[in-house]
Structures are given as structure tokens and as C-alpha cells.
Amino acid sequence: MLVVSDSSPLNFLIRLRVEGVLPALFGRVLIPPVVQEELTRPSTPQIVRDFIANPPSWLEILAPSTIEPIPKIDRGEEAAISLAREVKADALLIDERAGRQAAAQRGLATIGLLGILDRADEKKLIDFATLSSALPPDYRIDPALVETILERSRQRRSNPANRAGQT
């Protein structure tokens, strides 16, 4: 599976120290150079800047041949959407509502941070219940959505077939 990421999901996964779920879930992850630049800003947490200074082999930085100007979204989102369309990515990892809407209008599937964490919990790569309390305070999130994922996580863990490793 091939995905393109905007800065937000990658930033928060790194800060939560669970960025390793990305290659486990998706294989290759692409980001455009402008997203790389966003992750190196002085205002970005040091752990994120350190990560992007020496990216792992599963994270590839690739510039789209053209960037479609899209009103009301930032340069990183424009570049990520353009790259996802160009490489025919299976999904775009993006959180911002306007960016998700622009991607959907262009026929792209989107997955946000919580969707990534939900999938990782389902595959037993993380424990969402434990991790949810560590979500950074600057991550704007709908508490009802967190509760929905927490309930799914509890159900997965309480199902005897899941505990025995059966699917």
C-alpha cells in the first residue's frame, strides 16, 4: 500500500513515539519536500525535527511534478494532495478538515491520525486506550470520536477470540 502524508499525522505520530506503525500498516510513505520543510520549522518539537533530519528508509521525500493551487489550504496540503494524485496513492494521511474535503473532491481516500491509531490498535501494534491519554494538548480533536475509538478498542480486547490471537 502506498500513502502520502501531510505534516500533521506524521508530526503527532512521532511525538507519540509510534511512527513505526506507518510502515507496518502501509509500507511506503511519501511526503513532498514542503511537508519536510514544515517538519523542520523552529516551532516544531525537537523530536520531530530530529526524526526528519534522518528519515527512515520507509519514508520517501518526493516532489510532485506540479502542485495544484487549492484555495483555503496551506502549501503542504496542496503539495501532499498533488503528490497523492500523481502517484495514485491508496490514501492521503491528513487531518485538517479543509484539506480532507479538498482531497475527497479530487477522489482521494483520506485517513487522519485517529484513523491510523485505530487501525494500529486493530492490528495490535499499539494499545489505543493507553495512547489516547497521551494525545498532545495541541491536537484539536472531537472527544466523541476518541470515545468511539476507545469503545472499539475495548471491544477488541474483551473479545475472547481476539485475546487468543484468532481473527
MARRO-962958 format. One record per atom (N, C-alpha, C): atom name; x, y, z. Coordinates in pm, 1 decimal, always signed. Layout:
! MARRO-962958
atomo, px, py, pz
CA, X, Y, Z
...
This chain:
! MARRO-962958
atomo, px, py, pz
N, +85.1, -117.7, +0.0
CA, +0.0, +0.0, +0.0
C, +89.2, +123.4, +0.0
N, +53.1, +221.5, -77.2
CA, +130.3, +345.0, -87.8
C, +46.3, +461.6, -36.6
N, +100.7, +536.3, +57.8
CA, +30.7, +652.9, +110.2
C, +120.6, +774.9, +102.2
N, +57.5, +890.5, +96.3
CA, +125.3, +1019.4, +103.4
C, +78.3, +1083.7, +233.0
N, +170.0, +1152.2, +302.1
CA, +132.0, +1214.9, +427.4
C, +152.2, +1365.2, +423.7
N, +58.8, +1434.6, +485.7
CA, +73.3, +1574.8, +518.9
C, +152.2, +1578.5, +650.4
N, +185.6, +1695.4, +697.6
CA, +271.9, +1705.6, +815.8
C, +203.5, +1666.2, +946.3
N, +76.9, +1697.2, +963.2
CA, +10.8, +1679.2, +1092.3
C, +11.8, +1534.7, +1143.5
N, -36.9, +1436.0, +1066.5
CA, -34.9, +1299.1, +1120.3
C, +106.1, +1251.2, +1153.5
N, +200.4, +1281.4, +1067.0
CA, +338.6, +1239.4, +1089.7
C, +394.5, +1306.4, +1215.4
N, +369.6, +1435.6, +1229.7
CA, +415.7, +1511.1, +1345.6
C, +365.2, +1446.4, +1475.2
N, +236.7, +1421.1, +1483.3
CA, +180.0, +1367.3, +1606.9
C, +222.4, +1222.5, +1631.5
N, +234.8, +1141.0, +1527.7
CA, +280.7, +1003.6, +1547.1
C, +422.9, +1001.7, +1602.5
N, +506.6, +1090.0, +1551.2
CA, +644.1, +1098.3, +1601.5
C, +643.1, +1142.5, +1747.0
N, +564.3, +1243.7, +1778.4
CA, +557.0, +1292.9, +1915.9
C, +502.9, +1187.3, +2012.1
N, +414.8, +1102.4, +1963.7
CA, +363.4, +992.8, +2045.3
C, +459.3, +873.2, +2048.4
N, +564.4, +881.4, +1966.5
CA, +665.9, +776.2, +1954.2
C, +608.6, +644.7, +1897.8
N, +514.6, +657.3, +1806.2
CA, +455.5, +539.2, +1742.8
C, +460.1, +548.4, +1590.3
N, +554.1, +627.6, +1537.4
CA, +563.7, +642.3, +1391.8
C, +590.3, +509.1, +1321.9
N, +641.3, +410.3, +1394.9
CA, +666.4, +278.1, +1337.7
C, +541.0, +205.8, +1292.4
N, +423.4, +254.0, +1332.3
CA, +301.0, +191.0, +1282.2
C, +283.1, +218.6, +1133.4
N, +340.4, +327.8, +1083.7
CA, +319.7, +362.9, +942.6
C, +372.1, +256.0, +847.0
N, +498.2, +214.2, +857.1
CA, +541.3, +108.9, +763.7
C, +470.5, -23.5, +789.6
N, +434.3, -50.1, +915.4
CA, +363.4, -174.4, +946.1
C, +224.6, -176.3, +882.1
N, +158.9, -60.7, +877.6
CA, +24.9, -52.5, +820.0
C, +25.3, -30.5, +669.3
N, +118.9, +52.9, +622.4
CA, +110.6, +99.9, +484.5
C, +230.0, +65.8, +395.9
N, +340.7, +26.2, +453.3
CA, +459.5, +2.5, +371.8
C, +531.3, +133.9, +347.4
N, +520.4, +185.8, +226.7
CA, +587.0, +311.4, +190.6
C, +501.2, +431.6, +224.5
N, +569.4, +535.3, +271.0
CA, +505.2, +663.2, +297.8
C, +584.1, +769.5, +223.2
N, +514.4, +849.3, +144.4
CA, +577.2, +958.6, +70.9
C, +535.8, +1091.2, +131.9
N, +628.6, +1186.0, +130.3
CA, +595.1, +1324.0, +165.8
C, +661.1, +1415.3, +63.7
N, +594.9, +1525.9, +30.4
CA, +659.2, +1622.9, -57.7
C, +759.7, +1707.0, +21.3
N, +857.5, +1767.8, -46.5
CA, +958.7, +1848.1, +22.3
C, +901.4, +1959.5, +109.9
N, +789.6, +2020.0, +70.5
CA, +731.6, +2126.9, +151.6
C, +683.6, +2072.8, +286.9
N, +637.2, +1950.0, +291.4
CA, +598.6, +1888.2, +418.9
C, +724.4, +1863.8, +502.5
N, +829.9, +1818.6, +437.9
CA, +957.6, +1802.2, +508.6
C, +999.9, +1935.9, +571.4
N, +987.6, +2044.3, +495.2
CA, +1023.2, +2177.3, +546.4
C, +936.5, +2214.1, +667.0
N, +807.0, +2186.0, +659.8
CA, +717.6, +2217.1, +771.4
C, +761.6, +2143.9, +898.3
N, +812.4, +2023.4, +882.6
CA, +853.8, +1943.1, +996.9
C, +989.4, +1985.3, +1054.2
N, +1056.1, +2080.0, +986.2
CA, +1185.7, +2127.9, +1034.6
C, +1179.1, +2269.9, +1090.3
N, +1061.8, +2328.4, +1093.8
CA, +1048.6, +2465.2, +1146.5
C, +1094.4, +2471.6, +1292.1
N, +1150.3, +2586.9, +1333.4
CA, +1192.8, +2601.1, +1473.1
C, +1079.6, +2579.0, +1573.2
N, +956.7, +2607.8, +1534.6
CA, +843.5, +2588.4, +1625.8
C, +800.1, +2442.2, +1638.2
N, +852.6, +2356.1, +1552.7
CA, +820.5, +2213.6, +1556.0
C, +898.3, +2148.0, +1670.1
N, +836.3, +2057.6, +1744.3
CA, +907.8, +1991.7, +1853.8
C, +1039.1, +1926.6, +1807.3
N, +1138.1, +1931.7, +1893.8
CA, +1271.8, +1880.9, +1860.3
C, +1269.4, +1734.9, +1817.2
N, +1187.9, +1653.3, +1880.1
CA, +1182.3, +1511.3, +1844.3
C, +1142.1, +1493.2, +1697.7
N, +1054.7, +1579.8, +1648.4
CA, +1009.6, +1573.0, +1508.8
C, +1122.0, +1621.4, +1417.0
N, +1187.3, +1731.1, +1454.9
CA, +1298.8, +1781.7, +1373.3
C, +1412.1, +1680.1, +1365.3
N, +1440.5, +1612.0, +1475.2
CA, +1545.1, +1508.6, +1474.8
C, +1507.0, +1393.2, +1382.3
N, +1380.8, +1352.0, +1388.1
CA, +1333.2, +1242.5, +1303.8
C, +1347.7, +1277.6, +1155.9
N, +1300.8, +1395.7, +1117.6
CA, +1300.6, +1430.9, +974.9
C, +1440.7, +1463.1, +923.4
N, +1533.1, +1495.9, +1013.6
CA, +1672.3, +1521.0, +972.6
C, +1739.3, +1392.0, +925.5
N, +1690.7, +1279.1, +973.5
CA, +1745.6, +1149.8, +935.2
C, +1630.1, +1051.5, +915.0
N, +1552.2, +1070.4, +807.1
CA, +1431.1, +989.1, +789.6
C, +1463.4, +841.4, +767.9
N, +1374.0, +753.4, +814.9
CA, +1393.9, +609.4, +794.3
C, +1371.9, +572.1, +648.1
N, +1412.0, +451.5, +613.4
CA, +1404.5, +407.6, +473.2
C, +1260.9, +399.0, +421.5
N, +1162.9, +380.5, +508.9
CA, +1024.5, +368.8, +463.0
C, +961.3, +503.5, +428.8
N, +1027.8, +613.8, +467.2
CA, +976.2, +748.6, +438.6
C, +1054.3, +808.2, +323.3
N, +984.7, +835.2, +215.1
CA, +1049.0, +887.8, +94.5
C, +1002.0, +1030.2, +68.0
N, +1097.1, +1117.2, +39.8
CA, +1064.6, +1255.8, +7.7
C, +1065.9, +1267.8, -144.7
N, +950.7, +1308.0, -198.6
CA, +932.8, +1312.4, -343.3
C, +850.7, +1435.4, -379.5
N, +902.4, +1512.5, -472.9
CA, +831.2, +1632.9, -516.2
C, +731.6, +1598.6, -626.5
N, +609.5, +1649.6, -616.7
CA, +515.9, +1631.5, -728.2
C, +564.1, +1712.8, -847.8
N, +532.2, +1667.5, -967.7
CA, +577.4, +1741.6, -1086.5
C, +508.0, +1876.9, -1096.7
N, +384.2, +1884.2, -1051.5
CA, +311.9, +2011.9, -1044.5
C, +229.7, +2013.4, -916.3
N, +208.2, +2133.7, -866.0
CA, +127.3, +2149.7, -746.2
C, +4.2, +2231.2, -782.6
N, -111.4, +2169.5, -765.4
CA, -236.9, +2236.5, -794.4
C, -266.3, +2338.9, -684.7
N, -286.8, +2465.3, -721.6
CA, -327.3, +2562.2, -619.7
C, -470.3, +2533.0, -574.3
N, -488.9, +2520.2, -444.8
CA, -620.5, +2489.4, -389.5
C, -650.7, +2596.4, -284.4
N, -755.2, +2675.7, -305.8
CA, -787.1, +2781.8, -209.3
C, -815.7, +2726.0, -69.7
N, -779.0, +2803.8, +29.6
CA, -811.6, +2779.8, +170.9
C, -738.7, +2663.1, +235.7
N, -633.1, +2612.3, +171.7
CA, -548.9, +2513.9, +239.8
C, -403.9, +2557.6, +225.7
N, -317.0, +2504.5, +312.4
CA, -178.3, +2550.3, +310.3
C, -95.5, +2478.6, +203.7
N, +26.4, +2526.5, +185.9
CA, +115.7, +2473.7, +81.2
C, +143.5, +2324.5, +98.9
N, +161.3, +2281.2, +223.1
CA, +189.0, +2139.5, +247.9
C, +74.4, +2050.8, +205.5
N, -46.4, +2094.0, +237.4
CA, -164.2, +2017.5, +197.2
C, -178.8, +2014.9, +45.6
N, -156.2, +2129.7, -18.9
CA, -162.0, +2134.5, -166.1
C, -62.3, +2036.7, -227.0
N, +59.8, +2040.1, -176.0
CA, +164.9, +1953.0, -230.9
C, +134.0, +1805.8, -203.2
N, +84.1, +1775.5, -83.3
CA, +52.3, +1636.5, -49.5
C, -61.9, +1584.4, -137.3
N, -164.6, +1665.9, -156.8
CA, -276.1, +1625.5, -244.0
C, -226.5, +1605.1, -386.6
N, -145.5, +1698.8, -434.9
CA, -92.6, +1687.5, -571.7
C, -7.6, +1561.7, -588.3
N, +78.5, +1534.1, -489.2
CA, +163.4, +1414.6, -496.3
C, +78.7, +1287.7, -489.5
N, -19.2, +1284.7, -400.5
CA, -105.2, +1166.4, -387.8
C, -178.0, +1136.9, -519.5
N, -224.0, +1241.0, -584.2
CA, -292.5, +1221.0, -712.9
C, -194.1, +1171.2, -818.7
N, -75.4, +1230.2, -819.6
CA, +24.9, +1196.3, -921.2
C, +71.0, +1051.3, -910.3
N, +96.3, +1005.3, -788.7
CA, +147.4, +868.4, -770.7
C, +34.7, +766.3, -755.6
N, -89.5, +815.6, -761.8
CA, -206.5, +729.5, -744.9
C, -199.2, +654.4, -611.2
N, -175.9, +732.1, -506.4
CA, -165.0, +675.5, -371.4
C, -296.1, +610.3, -329.9
N, -284.1, +509.8, -247.4
CA, -402.1, +442.4, -194.1
C, -476.0, +532.0, -95.8
N, -401.5, +620.5, -28.8
CA, -465.1, +711.3, +67.1
C, -372.9, +829.2, +94.6
N, -434.5, +935.3, +143.5
CA, -364.1, +1054.8, +188.1
C, -382.6, +1064.5, +338.8
N, -273.1, +1074.7, +412.7
CA, -278.8, +1091.3, +557.2
C, -285.8, +1240.7, +585.7
N, -399.4, +1284.6, +636.5
CA, -422.9, +1427.9, +654.9
C, -530.6, +1447.2, +761.5
N, -515.1, +1551.1, +842.0
CA, -609.9, +1576.9, +949.4
C, -700.0, +1696.8, +924.3
N, -647.6, +1802.8, +868.7
CA, -721.4, +1928.2, +857.6
C, -846.9, +1911.0, +772.1
N, -956.6, +1962.4, +823.6
CA, -1087.3, +1944.9, +758.9
C, -1088.2, +1997.6, +614.6
N, -1039.1, +2118.1, +592.2
CA, -1041.9, +2174.9, +456.3
C, -956.6, +2090.9, +361.2
N, -843.0, +2042.4, +408.8
CA, -757.4, +1957.2, +326.6
C, -823.2, +1823.6, +295.9
N, -890.9, +1767.2, +393.7
CA, -961.9, +1639.7, +372.4
C, -1073.7, +1657.4, +270.1
N, -1144.6, +1770.0, +280.3
CA, -1252.9, +1796.3, +184.6
C, -1196.4, +1815.2, +43.9
N, -1087.0, +1890.0, +31.7
CA, -1025.0, +1911.2, -99.8
C, -977.2, +1779.4, -158.4
N, -919.4, +1693.1, -74.7
CA, -872.5, +1562.9, -121.8
C, -989.7, +1477.2, -167.8
N, -1097.0, +1474.2, -89.4
CA, -1214.7, +1394.9, -125.1
C, -1275.3, +1443.2, -256.6
N, -1277.7, +1575.1, -276.4
CA, -1330.7, +1630.7, -401.3
C, -1247.7, +1586.1, -521.5
N, -1123.0, +1547.6, -497.3
CA, -1033.5, +1503.9, -603.8
C, -1021.6, +1351.6, -609.1
N, -1112.7, +1284.9, -539.8
CA, -1119.3, +1139.6, -547.0
C, -1017.8, +1064.9, -461.5
N, -958.6, +1131.8, -363.8
CA, -858.8, +1067.0, -279.1
C, -921.2, +1016.5, -149.4
N, -884.0, +896.8, -110.4
CA, -921.7, +844.4, +21.1
C, -832.3, +912.5, +124.4
N, -887.7, +947.2, +238.7
CA, -810.1, +1012.7, +343.6
C, -817.4, +933.2, +472.9
N, -708.8, +941.8, +548.6
CA, -702.1, +880.1, +680.8
C, -635.7, +982.3, +772.3
N, -699.2, +1011.0, +884.1
CA, -641.6, +1103.7, +980.7
C, -566.4, +1029.8, +1089.4
N, -510.1, +1105.4, +1181.6
CA, -433.3, +1048.1, +1291.3
C, -513.7, +942.5, +1366.5
N, -638.4, +975.2, +1402.0
CA, -718.2, +878.6, +1477.4
C, -747.6, +753.0, +1395.7
N, -766.2, +767.6, +1267.3
CA, -786.6, +650.8, +1181.5
C, -663.3, +562.0, +1178.1
N, -546.3, +624.9, +1174.4
CA, -420.1, +549.3, +1177.1
C, -408.8, +473.7, +1309.9
N, -434.6, +545.9, +1420.0
CA, -423.7, +483.5, +1551.9
C, -527.1, +371.6, +1569.3
N, -646.0, +390.0, +1514.9
CA, -749.2, +287.0, +1522.5
C, -704.0, +162.0, +1447.2
N, -650.3, +180.1, +1328.6
CA, -601.0, +65.2, +1250.6
C, -485.7, -3.9, +1322.5
N, -396.9, +75.9, +1381.9
CA, -282.1, +19.0, +1454.0
C, -329.2, -59.5, +1576.2
N, -432.0, -8.7, +1643.9
CA, -488.7, -80.3, +1758.1
C, -551.8, -210.8, +1711.6
N, -623.4, -204.8, +1601.3
CA, -688.2, -324.5, +1547.9
C, -586.2, -433.2, +1515.4
N, -470.3, -392.7, +1466.4
CA, -363.9, -488.0, +1431.3
C, -275.2, -520.5, +1551.8
N, -311.5, -466.7, +1668.5
CA, -238.3, -489.1, +1793.5
C, -95.5, -433.4, +1788.7
N, -76.6, -326.8, +1711.8
CA, +53.2, -259.8, +1707.1
C, +67.8, -160.8, +1822.7
N, -45.7, -111.5, +1872.1
CA, -49.9, -18.9, +1985.0
C, -171.4, -53.5, +2070.1
N, -178.8, +7.8, +2186.0
CA, -297.6, -1.0, +2270.1
C, -357.2, +139.7, +2272.7
N, -464.4, +159.5, +2198.1
CA, -523.3, +292.6, +2186.3
C, -566.9, +347.0, +2320.9
N, -619.0, +263.5, +2406.9
CA, -665.3, +309.6, +2538.4
C, -551.1, +375.3, +2615.7
N, -435.0, +315.8, +2610.8
CA, -318.4, +372.7, +2679.1
C, -271.2, +498.9, +2607.9
N, -264.6, +492.6, +2477.9
CA, -210.5, +603.1, +2398.6
C, -302.5, +724.8, +2396.3
N, -431.9, +703.9, +2405.2
CA, -525.2, +816.6, +2393.1
C, -502.6, +920.9, +2501.8
N, -458.7, +879.0, +2617.5
CA, -432.8, +976.0, +2724.9
C, -307.1, +1057.7, +2698.0
N, -225.9, +1014.7, +2602.7
CA, -102.7, +1086.3, +2569.8
C, -117.5, +1177.1, +2448.0
N, -238.0, +1185.7, +2391.5
CA, -256.1, +1273.5, +2275.4
C, -216.3, +1415.2, +2313.5
N, -131.9, +1479.1, +2231.9
CA, -84.8, +1613.9, +2266.3
C, -200.1, +1712.9, +2281.1
N, -188.3, +1804.3, +2376.0
CA, -296.9, +1900.5, +2400.6
C, -323.7, +1993.1, +2281.6
N, -225.9, +2010.4, +2193.3
CA, -247.6, +2097.9, +2077.8
C, -313.3, +2024.2, +1960.5
N, -346.9, +1896.8, +1978.8
CA, -418.0, +1823.6, +1874.6
C, -566.6, +1847.4, +1893.4
N, -625.0, +1924.0, +1801.6
CA, -769.2, +1953.3, +1809.3
C, -845.0, +1828.7, +1766.7
N, -927.6, +1782.7, +1856.5
CA, -991.4, +1654.5, +1834.2
C, -1132.0, +1653.9, +1893.1
N, -1218.0, +1581.7, +1828.7
CA, -1353.8, +1565.8, +1878.3
C, -1352.4, +1455.8, +1984.9
N, -1381.1, +1490.4, +2110.0
CA, -1379.9, +1389.1, +2216.9
C, -1472.9, +1271.2, +2188.5
N, -1582.3, +1295.2, +2117.8
CA, -1675.1, +1186.3, +2085.8
C, -1608.8, +1084.4, +1992.5
N, -1525.2, +1132.7, +1901.5
CA, -1455.0, +1042.4, +1810.5
C, -1353.2, +958.7, +1887.7
N, -1282.5, +1021.0, +1980.6
CA, -1188.3, +945.9, +2064.8
C, -1263.7, +838.7, +2142.6
N, -1377.5, +874.3, +2197.3
CA, -1456.6, +777.9, +2274.9
C, -1504.7, +662.3, +2187.5
N, -1542.2, +690.8, +2063.9
CA, -1585.3, +585.0, +1971.8
C, -1471.8, +485.5, +1948.0
N, -1352.1, +538.1, +1925.6
CA, -1237.4, +450.4, +1900.6
C, -1199.3, +374.9, +2027.8
N, -1208.5, +442.6, +2142.2
CA, -1181.5, +374.4, +2269.7
C, -1276.7, +256.4, +2289.3
N, -1403.2, +276.4, +2258.4
CA, -1501.3, +169.1, +2273.5
C, -1468.6, +52.8, +2179.8
N, -1431.8, +83.4, +2054.8
CA, -1392.7, -23.8, +1961.0
C, -1272.4, -99.9, +2015.1
N, -1176.1, -25.9, +2068.9
CA, -1055.8, -87.6, +2124.2
C, -1091.5, -179.9, +2240.9
N, -1178.6, -133.5, +2328.7
CA, -1222.0, -216.6, +2443.0
C, -1291.5, -343.7, +2394.4
N, -1375.4, -328.8, +2293.8
CA, -1446.9, -445.5, +2241.0
C, -1349.3, -545.9, +2180.2
N, -1249.6, -496.2, +2109.3
CA, -1149.1, -586.3, +2050.5
C, -1077.4, -664.4, +2160.1
N, -1041.6, -595.1, +2265.3
CA, -964.4, -657.9, +2371.8
C, -1049.4, -748.1, +2460.8
N, -1179.4, -721.8, +2465.4
CA, -1265.2, -806.1, +2550.4
C, -1316.2, -928.6, +2475.3
N, -1303.1, -931.1, +2344.1
CA, -1348.8, -1044.2, +2264.9
C, -1247.9, -1160.3, +2283.3
N, -1292.7, -1274.0, +2337.4
CA, -1200.9, -1385.8, +2364.1
C, -1125.4, -1432.3, +2238.9
N, -1188.1, -1427.7, +2122.8
CA, -1120.0, -1468.8, +2000.9
C, -1002.5, -1377.3, +1971.5
N, -1017.5, -1247.6, +1996.5
CA, -908.7, -1152.3, +1973.8
C, -796.1, -1174.0, +2073.4
N, -830.0, -1201.6, +2198.8
CA, -726.6, -1221.8, +2300.5
C, -644.3, -1346.8, +2269.6
N, -707.6, -1444.9, +2210.8
CA, -635.9, -1568.7, +2179.3
C, -556.4, -1557.2, +2051.3
N, -563.9, -1439.4, +1985.7
CA, -489.2, -1419.4, +1861.9
C, -561.0, -1472.8, +1740.2
N, -686.3, -1514.3, +1756.3
CA, -763.0, -1563.3, +1643.5
C, -835.6, -1447.0, +1578.9
N, -852.1, -1454.1, +1449.3
CA, -927.3, -1348.6, +1379.2
C, -1040.3, -1407.5, +1302.0
